[in-house]
């Protein structure tokens, strides 16, 4: 889960740098896609953690 959270920070950094440098328009869609994939990954990791915690009881 920590790797997914760190990847989220990297995605936001990529989007910020691309907007500051005036990157081409297609990089907006690329950044949004990367952010979406990371959010789904983080969501799945949280669900996996909750399932492990629930199975302990």
Buried (B, 14 or more C-beta within 10 A) or exposed (E): EEEBEEBBEEBBEBBEEBEEEEBEEEBEEBBEEBBEEBBEBBEEBEEEEEEEEEEEE
